[in-house]
Amino acid sequence: PESSIVSGTRVRAMSCCWNRGAESLLPASRDSDFDRQVLIGFNRILDQGGVIRTSPATIQRRTLAGALGLVAQFSSEHFGKKRSPGEGGIAQQVVVDAVSPDAFNFTKVNVAEKICEVEALPEEHPAGPLRTTVLANVSPLATGHVLLVPQCEQVRPQVLTEELMLCGLHLLAKSGRKDFRLVFNSLLGFASVNHFHFHGLYLSYCGLPSAQLPVERVDRSIIAGKTTEGCTQIELIVDKCWYCSGFVVSAGCKPGTPGEAPPADIAALAAMVARVVQELQRRNIPHNVIIAPPPTERKQKKVFTGGMAHEEPVKPNAISPEVFILPRKPESELRTDAGFNAAVMEISGVLVAQSEEAYAAFEEGNLQEIFKSDVSLPDADFDELICKVAWLPT
């Protein structure tokens, strides 16, 4: 494989197929050079003081009673010290919007916030290496909470494209840890800065020892496709098991890829995710996105190609990352006394309380009612999306 530079350290770049299939079967994850750079850099900036405004040591956490496994957290420093996006008092109206030159963007951050740069894509990719700046989040939700900003100097709008989705998948693959996630908020979906960025988090530091977000454990049903060679698959999050509707996209391997557990074609995965997201953008539907590594607990099934089972070859399911796409109502629909912002982590099951009173009062039943009423896309709108999305996979 090609190599790339992460703050002076050479790191193996991934090809267009996900090639961590064997590693995903290991009982424990291992820090990669990328992980070490991120975590050491974050802690260095935290220790020097004056940059990170919320100390992870001040964060309280508790697991809520109930079937969903929700986690609540609170820090008195978090909301009071968050950086203002500086949008000039203009209310956001659309999901896809040009960048305002007067608004805050990540080219304006203190240089002390920078951890490193990563060449996200292989050098031979038509878009080039897509150099990505890794910044410490100055109001982190946990240790190691970072922002990843592809081609930072270009100040791209907060609009997820196929190229940026592929960038995110490659960035995820640089981590050797099963608890690392990339997440994304669209405009109107609690993105506070209109400058393209992912959030990167290590779930073990978020009060989630299972190394999964609660939404990742929810039952799903396949609506289209499969994860065998040359295919992509879309699943529905079962709405009776979660408080927001959503899709989960995964992919099969490239045709002809050998092996019982072949690596997924992440270029095909990025293309399918982009098609779903473009439909949301076209309809001006806000959305939150989670990029997760291949699950270790979901059983893979071989698929017969037709005819008698003993006569026809079987096609194994690929080891695929999973991309959760959660369409939702605009952030302005959330009641002012909810006690939290319904951004990607909250929709995923980690509730960041705005006050100690809210933190103490959070209960699974009340939160479900708030999300279903104020956040989740109305059933009729989501059913219409299903009809459109179900025809997308090959």
C-alpha positions as CSV (number, residue, x, y, z in Angstrom):
1,P,0.0,0.0,0.0
2,E,0.9,3.6,-0.4
3,S,2.1,5.6,2.6
4,S,1.1,9.0,4.0
5,I,2.4,11.4,6.6
6,V,0.6,12.0,9.9
7,S,2.6,14.7,11.7
8,G,5.9,13.2,10.7
9,T,4.8,9.6,11.2
10,R,4.4,7.3,8.2
11,V,1.1,5.5,8.2
12,R,-0.3,2.9,5.9
13,A,-3.0,4.3,3.6
14,M,-5.9,2.1,2.7
15,S,-6.8,1.0,-0.8
16,C,-10.3,1.4,-2.1
17,C,-11.4,-1.8,-0.4
18,W,-11.7,-2.2,3.4
19,N,-8.9,-4.5,4.3
20,R,-9.3,-4.9,8.1
21,G,-11.4,-8.0,7.8
22,A,-9.0,-10.2,9.7
23,E,-8.4,-7.6,12.4
24,S,-12.1,-7.1,13.0
25,L,-12.2,-10.7,14.3
26,L,-9.6,-10.0,17.0
27,P,-10.9,-9.8,20.6
28,A,-9.3,-6.5,21.3
29,S,-8.5,-3.5,19.2
30,R,-5.0,-1.9,19.0
31,D,-3.9,1.7,18.7
32,S,-2.6,2.5,15.3
33,D,-0.1,5.3,14.6
34,F,-3.1,7.5,13.8
35,D,-4.7,6.8,17.2
36,R,-1.5,7.5,19.0
37,Q,-1.0,10.8,17.2
38,V,-4.6,11.8,17.9
39,L,-4.7,10.8,21.6
40,I,-1.2,12.0,22.5
41,G,-1.8,15.3,20.6
42,F,-5.1,15.8,22.3
43,N,-3.7,15.2,25.8
44,R,-0.7,17.4,25.0
45,I,-3.0,20.3,24.2
46,L,-5.2,19.6,27.2
47,D,-2.2,19.6,29.5
48,Q,-0.7,22.8,28.2
49,G,-3.9,24.7,29.3
50,G,-5.6,27.7,27.8
51,V,-6.9,26.0,24.7
52,I,-9.4,23.3,25.6
53,R,-12.3,25.0,27.4
54,T,-14.0,21.9,28.8
55,S,-11.9,19.4,30.8
56,P,-13.0,15.8,30.2
57,A,-12.3,15.2,33.9
58,T,-15.3,17.4,34.8
59,I,-17.8,15.3,32.9
60,Q,-20.4,13.4,34.9
61,R,-22.0,10.3,33.2
62,R,-24.7,7.8,34.0
63,T,-26.6,5.1,32.2
64,L,-30.3,5.6,32.1
65,A,-32.6,2.8,33.2
66,G,-34.5,1.2,30.3
67,A,-34.1,-1.0,27.3
68,L,-32.2,1.4,25.0
69,G,-28.9,1.7,27.0
70,L,-28.9,5.5,26.8
71,V,-26.0,7.4,28.4
72,A,-26.4,10.9,29.9
73,Q,-23.5,13.3,30.6
74,F,-23.1,16.7,32.0
75,S,-20.3,19.3,32.5
76,S,-21.0,22.7,33.9
77,E,-18.2,24.0,31.5
78,H,-19.5,22.6,28.2
79,F,-22.3,24.9,27.0
80,G,-21.0,28.0,28.9
81,K,-17.6,27.9,27.2
82,K,-18.5,26.6,23.7
83,R,-17.1,28.7,20.8
84,S,-19.7,30.9,19.1
85,P,-20.0,30.1,15.4
86,G,-20.4,33.8,14.6
87,E,-23.1,33.5,12.0
88,G,-24.0,37.2,12.3
89,G,-27.4,36.5,13.8
90,I,-28.8,35.1,10.6
91,A,-31.0,32.0,11.1
92,Q,-30.0,29.0,9.0
93,Q,-32.8,28.1,6.5
94,V,-31.3,25.5,4.2
95,V,-29.3,22.2,4.4
96,V,-27.1,23.2,1.5
97,D,-25.7,26.7,1.8
98,A,-22.7,28.7,0.7
99,V,-20.0,29.6,3.3
100,S,-20.3,33.1,4.7
101,P,-16.9,34.9,4.6
102,D,-17.9,36.7,7.8
103,A,-18.7,33.6,9.8
104,F,-16.3,31.6,11.9
105,N,-14.4,28.8,10.0
106,F,-11.6,26.5,11.0
107,T,-8.9,28.5,9.2
108,K,-9.4,31.0,12.0
109,V,-8.6,28.7,14.9
110,N,-5.7,29.1,17.3
111,V,-2.8,27.3,15.8
112,A,-2.4,25.6,19.2
113,E,-5.6,23.6,18.5
114,K,-3.9,21.7,15.6
115,I,-2.8,18.1,16.3
116,C,-1.6,16.9,12.9
117,E,-2.4,16.5,9.2
118,V,-3.5,13.3,7.6
119,E,-3.4,12.3,3.9
120,A,-6.8,10.7,3.8
121,L,-7.0,9.2,0.3
122,P,-4.4,7.2,-1.6
123,E,-2.1,9.3,-3.7
124,E,-3.4,7.8,-6.9
125,H,-7.0,8.9,-6.2
126,P,-8.2,11.4,-8.8
127,A,-8.9,13.9,-6.0
128,G,-5.4,13.6,-4.6
129,P,-4.5,12.7,-1.0
130,L,-7.2,15.0,0.4
131,R,-5.0,16.3,3.2
132,T,-7.1,16.5,6.4
133,T,-6.4,18.7,9.4
134,V,-7.0,17.2,12.8
135,L,-8.0,19.7,15.5
136,A,-8.6,19.3,19.2
137,N,-12.3,20.0,19.9
138,V,-12.1,22.9,22.4
139,S,-15.4,21.8,24.0
140,P,-14.9,18.1,23.9
141,L,-17.5,15.5,24.8
142,A,-14.7,13.1,25.9
143,T,-10.9,12.6,25.8
144,G,-9.7,12.4,22.2
145,H,-12.7,14.3,20.8
146,V,-11.3,15.9,17.6
147,L,-12.5,17.6,14.4
148,L,-11.3,16.4,11.1
149,V,-11.3,19.0,8.3
150,P,-10.5,17.8,4.8
151,Q,-8.7,20.5,2.7
152,C,-9.2,23.0,5.5
153,E,-7.9,25.9,3.6
154,Q,-10.5,25.5,0.9
155,V,-13.4,26.1,3.5
156,R,-15.8,23.7,1.9
157,P,-19.5,24.0,3.1
158,Q,-20.9,21.5,5.6
159,V,-22.3,19.4,2.7
160,L,-21.5,15.6,2.6
161,T,-20.5,14.5,-0.9
162,E,-19.3,11.2,-2.3
163,E,-15.7,12.3,-2.2
164,L,-16.0,13.5,1.4
165,M,-17.8,10.3,2.4
166,L,-14.9,8.3,0.9
167,C,-12.5,10.5,2.8
168,G,-14.4,9.7,6.0
169,L,-14.2,5.9,5.4
170,H,-10.5,6.1,4.8
171,L,-10.0,8.2,7.9
172,L,-12.0,5.6,9.9
173,A,-9.8,2.8,8.5
174,K,-6.6,4.5,9.8
175,S,-7.8,3.8,13.4
176,G,-6.9,0.4,14.8
177,R,-9.6,0.7,17.4
178,K,-13.1,-0.7,17.4
179,D,-14.4,2.2,19.4
180,F,-13.4,5.0,17.0
181,R,-16.3,6.7,15.2
182,L,-16.6,9.6,12.7
183,V,-19.9,11.5,13.0
184,F,-21.4,14.3,11.0
185,N,-24.1,17.0,11.6
186,S,-25.7,18.7,8.6
187,L,-26.8,22.3,8.6
188,L,-30.2,22.5,10.4
189,G,-29.1,19.3,12.1
190,F,-27.0,21.1,14.8
191,A,-23.9,21.7,12.8
192,S,-22.6,24.9,14.5
193,V,-20.0,25.7,11.8
194,N,-20.6,25.8,8.0
195,H,-17.1,24.5,7.2
196,F,-17.0,20.9,6.3
197,H,-15.8,18.7,9.2
198,F,-16.3,15.3,10.9
199,H,-16.2,14.8,14.6
200,G,-13.9,11.9,15.7
201,L,-14.6,10.2,19.0
202,Y,-13.4,7.2,21.0
203,L,-16.5,5.6,22.6
204,S,-14.6,4.0,25.4
205,Y,-14.0,7.5,26.8
206,C,-17.7,8.4,26.3
207,G,-19.1,6.0,29.0
208,L,-19.7,3.3,26.4
209,P,-17.5,0.3,27.4
210,S,-19.2,-1.9,24.7
211,A,-17.4,0.2,22.1
212,Q,-20.8,0.8,20.3
213,L,-23.2,3.7,20.2
214,P,-26.6,2.5,21.5
215,V,-28.2,3.0,18.1
216,E,-25.7,0.5,16.6
217,R,-27.3,-2.3,18.7
218,V,-30.8,-1.7,17.5
219,D,-32.6,-4.3,15.3
220,R,-32.8,-3.6,11.6
221,S,-34.6,-4.9,8.5
222,I,-33.2,-5.1,5.0
223,I,-35.1,-3.1,2.5
224,A,-32.8,-3.4,-0.5
225,G,-29.6,-5.0,-1.7
226,K,-27.1,-7.3,0.0
227,T,-23.5,-7.4,1.0
228,T,-22.2,-9.9,-1.5
229,E,-19.8,-9.0,-4.4
230,G,-20.8,-6.1,-6.5
231,C,-23.7,-5.1,-4.3
232,T,-24.7,-2.6,-1.7
233,Q,-27.3,-2.9,1.0
234,I,-29.7,-0.6,2.8
235,E,-31.3,-1.5,6.1
236,L,-34.0,0.3,8.2
237,I,-33.6,0.9,11.9
238,V,-36.7,-0.7,13.3
239,D,-38.7,2.2,14.6
240,K,-40.3,0.3,17.5
241,C,-36.8,-0.2,18.9
242,W,-35.5,3.4,18.6
243,Y,-36.7,6.9,18.9
244,C,-35.6,8.1,15.4
245,S,-36.0,6.6,12.0
246,G,-33.0,5.9,9.9
247,F,-31.0,3.9,7.3
248,V,-27.9,1.8,7.6
249,V,-25.8,1.4,4.4
250,S,-23.1,-1.3,3.9
251,A,-21.4,-2.8,0.8
252,G,-20.2,-6.0,-0.7
253,C,-16.8,-6.6,-2.1
254,K,-15.5,-5.9,-5.6
255,P,-16.5,-8.7,-8.1
256,G,-13.9,-11.4,-8.0
257,T,-12.5,-10.7,-4.6
258,P,-11.4,-14.0,-3.0
259,G,-11.9,-15.1,0.5
260,E,-14.5,-16.3,3.0
261,A,-14.7,-12.8,4.5
262,P,-13.7,-10.4,1.7
263,P,-13.2,-6.7,2.3
264,A,-16.0,-4.3,1.3
265,D,-15.6,-2.0,-1.7
266,I,-15.7,1.3,0.2
267,A,-15.8,3.3,-3.0
268,A,-19.1,1.7,-3.8
269,L,-20.2,2.3,-0.2
270,A,-19.3,6.0,-0.4
271,A,-21.2,6.3,-3.7
272,M,-24.4,4.7,-2.3
273,V,-24.3,6.8,0.9
274,A,-23.9,9.9,-1.3
275,R,-27.0,9.0,-3.3
276,V,-29.1,8.7,-0.2
277,V,-27.7,11.9,1.3
278,Q,-28.2,13.8,-2.0
279,E,-31.9,12.8,-1.9
280,L,-32.1,14.4,1.6
281,Q,-30.3,17.5,0.4
282,R,-32.6,17.8,-2.5
283,R,-35.6,17.7,-0.2
284,N,-33.9,20.1,2.3
285,I,-34.1,17.4,5.0
286,P,-31.5,17.8,7.8
287,H,-29.5,14.7,8.7
288,N,-26.9,13.2,11.0
289,V,-24.5,10.5,9.9
290,I,-22.4,7.9,11.8
291,I,-19.5,6.1,10.2
292,A,-18.8,2.9,12.1
293,P,-16.3,0.0,11.5
294,P,-17.5,-3.5,10.6
295,P,-19.5,-5.0,13.5
296,T,-18.1,-8.0,15.2
297,E,-21.3,-9.3,16.7
298,R,-23.6,-9.5,13.6
299,K,-23.5,-12.9,12.0
300,Q,-22.6,-13.0,8.3
301,K,-24.6,-15.3,6.1
302,K,-23.5,-16.9,2.8
303,V,-25.9,-16.3,-0.1
304,F,-26.7,-18.9,-2.7
305,T,-26.6,-17.6,-6.3
306,G,-29.6,-19.7,-7.3
307,G,-30.6,-23.2,-8.2
308,M,-29.8,-26.1,-5.9
309,A,-27.6,-25.3,-3.0
310,H,-25.2,-28.2,-3.6
311,E,-24.8,-27.2,-7.3
312,E,-24.3,-23.5,-7.1
313,P,-21.4,-21.6,-5.6
314,V,-22.1,-19.4,-2.6
315,K,-21.1,-15.7,-2.3
316,P,-19.9,-14.7,1.1
317,N,-20.9,-11.4,2.7
318,A,-18.2,-8.8,2.8
319,I,-16.7,-7.3,5.9
320,S,-18.2,-3.8,5.6
321,P,-18.1,-0.6,7.5
322,E,-21.6,0.7,8.3
323,V,-22.9,4.2,7.7
324,F,-26.0,5.3,9.6
325,I,-28.0,8.0,8.0
326,L,-30.6,9.6,10.2
327,P,-32.9,12.1,8.5
328,R,-34.7,14.4,11.0
329,K,-36.7,17.5,11.5
330,P,-34.8,20.9,11.6
331,E,-33.2,21.8,14.9
332,S,-35.6,24.7,15.4
333,E,-38.4,22.1,16.0
334,L,-36.8,21.0,19.3
335,R,-38.6,22.4,22.3
336,T,-36.6,25.0,24.2
337,D,-36.9,23.2,27.5
338,A,-35.7,19.8,26.2
339,G,-32.5,20.1,28.2
340,F,-30.2,19.0,25.3
341,N,-29.3,19.7,21.7
342,A,-30.5,16.9,19.4
343,A,-27.3,16.5,17.4
344,V,-25.7,13.3,16.2
345,M,-24.5,12.0,19.5
346,E,-27.9,12.6,21.1
347,I,-29.7,10.8,18.2
348,S,-27.2,8.0,18.7
349,G,-28.0,7.6,22.4
350,V,-25.5,9.8,24.2
351,L,-27.4,12.7,25.8
352,V,-25.4,15.8,26.6
353,A,-27.3,17.7,29.2
354,Q,-27.5,21.5,29.2
355,S,-27.9,21.8,33.0
356,E,-27.4,19.7,36.1
357,E,-31.2,19.7,36.5
358,A,-31.7,18.3,33.1
359,Y,-29.0,15.7,33.7
360,A,-30.8,14.5,36.8
361,A,-34.2,14.5,35.2
362,F,-33.4,12.5,32.1
363,E,-35.6,9.4,31.8
364,E,-35.8,7.1,28.8
365,G,-39.6,7.4,28.4
366,N,-39.6,11.2,28.4
367,L,-36.6,11.3,26.0
368,Q,-38.4,9.0,23.6
369,E,-41.4,11.2,23.6
370,I,-39.3,14.3,22.9
371,F,-37.4,12.7,20.0
372,K,-40.4,11.2,18.4
373,S,-42.3,14.5,18.6
374,D,-39.6,17.1,17.9
375,V,-36.7,15.3,16.1
376,S,-37.7,12.2,14.2
377,L,-38.9,12.7,10.6
378,P,-42.7,12.3,10.4
379,D,-43.8,8.8,9.3
380,A,-45.3,10.0,6.1
381,D,-42.1,11.8,5.0
382,F,-40.0,8.8,6.0
383,D,-42.2,6.3,4.2
384,E,-41.8,8.5,1.1
385,L,-38.1,8.3,1.5
386,I,-38.1,4.6,1.9
387,C,-39.9,4.2,-1.5
388,K,-37.2,6.3,-3.1
389,V,-34.2,4.8,-1.3
390,A,-35.3,1.2,-1.7
391,W,-34.6,1.5,-5.5
392,L,-31.0,2.8,-5.1
393,P,-28.9,-0.3,-4.4
394,T,-27.5,-2.6,-7.1
